[in-house]
Amino acid sequence: MKQFLGCGNVYTDNRGGGRFSVFNKKDLISKIIPFFEVNELQTIKKYSFLRFKKALEICIENKPLLSNHVAELKILLSETTNKRPRKI
């Protein structure tokens, strides 16, 4: 993943599982978001991706986060961790 997308890091745990993480906002905007827009997820993860994208947009557009932005981010987080998909 790291070599394919040209960003991020891959971590493995002691059970052989792995995790790909990207923390650089520029990479998220220019590489990760466009990749998943072109290669649309077909599972419930699609809804998590859409909420993540919305949260990233809030963080980028509103450098000083106002209380209403923080509240919206909390709602997005709670919906992402919920197992039932909701339309955005």
N, C-alpha and C positions, 0 to 999 in steps of 0.2 A: 504494500500500500504506500509506504513512504517513498519508494523509488518511483512507483507509477504516478502518484499525484505530485511528487516533488516537494512534499512538506510533511510536517508532523513527526510523531515518534510511535514506535510499536513497543508495547510492554507485554511481558508474559508473566503468568502467575505460576505457583508451584504445582498446579494441577494440569498445566499445559494449555490453559486458555490464554487468549490474547486480547489486547485492547489497542486500538489505534486512536491517538489523541492529537488534536491540533489546537493550539492556544493562540496563535498569531492571528489577529483579526484580519489583517491583509490577506493571509492565505485562506481564511474562511470565506471571505468575500470574493476573492478572485479565482479560487480553485475548487473548494469544497461545495459551496452553494451552486455554482454553475454545473458542476459534475452531476449533482443529484437532481438538478432541474432537467438536464438532458436525459439522464438515466433514472427515470422516476421509480421510486420504491413502490412495490406492489403489496406490501404487507402493512400491518398496523403501524410499523415504524414510519410510514409516510406521514401520519398525523404528528408524530413527534418531530419529524424534520420540519414540517410546516410551522410548528410552534417555535422551534429553535430559530428558524429563519426570521420569524416575526420578532422574537426577543432580541436577536442580533441587530435588526433594523432599529428597534427602539434604542438600544445602547449606542449605536453609531450616530443616529440622528439627534439625539438628546445628550450631548456631552455632560451637562450637569443634570442628573436625573431628578425630576420633580417627584413629589409624593405620588401623584397619579400614575407616573411611569413605573414606579416601584410596585404599586398595587397591581398594575397590569402584568408586570413580570411575575409576580407571585401567583396570579391566576393562571398564567401560561404554564408555570412550573407545576402547579397542582394538577392541571389537566394533562400534562405530559406524563406524570407519574401514575395517573389513573388508567386503568386497563381498558376502559370503554372509549372508543374514538368519538370525538365531537367535531363537528364541522367548524372551520374557522370563518 
